[in-house]
Amino acid sequence: MSFWAYMLHCNAGRLYIGHTDDLERRIWQHETGAIRGFTRNYLPVKLVWCQEFGTREEAKAAEKQIKGWRRAKKLALIRNDWEEISRLSKSKTGLRRAQASRVI
């Protein structure tokens, strides 16, 4: 069985990240408003990124990780721009170090 982490582009430029074991069914549910909540309030939606995983735990971990990213990094993922993702990851770490050194 396959599991998926996915990202939807919603109305008003919003991004939604989720995971599922049936990507086709889940996207249909989002597109038709069959699921209460965020995506129903921001229709229409469009699948802009997905990745297959071997276990639900891996897909759920990817979802959680991506939800913690800033918008710029999510957009880089959609573009499959790993160089930019790496740069954004480093800049965030550098920013934290700079802030910590100011406090001390």
C-alpha positions, -999 to +999 in steps of 0.1 A: +000+000+000+012+035-008+008+066+012+011+102+000+020+136+013+005+163-009+000+201-012-029+220-027-030+255-040-063+270-028-083+301-036-067+333-023-032+318-027-035+296+003-016+263+006-029+232+022-007+202+032-021+168+040-014+131+038-036+101+026-035+065+015-057+072-016-045+103-033-070+103-062-100+099-038-087+125-014-081+151-041-116+145-054-130+151-019-111+184-016-121+195-051-158+188-045-159+203-010-169+169+005-145+175+034-155+201+060-129+226+070-101+246+054-102+235+018-140+237+015-137+274+026-110+281-001-123+264-032-112+258-059-082+238-051-055+223-073-029+196-065+005+212-069+029+187-053+028+151-040+052+125-030+047+088-024+059+070+008+060+034+019+043+040+053+017+062+068+042+074+094+066+086+067+039+105+049+026+120+081+062+131+091+066+147+057+033+165+061+043+178+096+077+189+084+064+208+054+037+225+075+065+239+096+082+255+065+078+291+055+058+299+023+089+305+002+103+271+010+069+255+002+069+273-032+104+260-039+092+225-032+064+229-057+090+240-083+112+211-073+140+237-066+162+218-042+189+244-043+165+270-031+151+247-004+187+241+008+195+279+008+163+287+027+171+260+052+205+274+058+193+310+060+167+301+087+195+284+108+217+314+103+190+338+114+184+318+146+222+319+154+223+356+147+193+363+170+208+341+197+241+359+196+224+393+200+206+381+232+238+370+249 
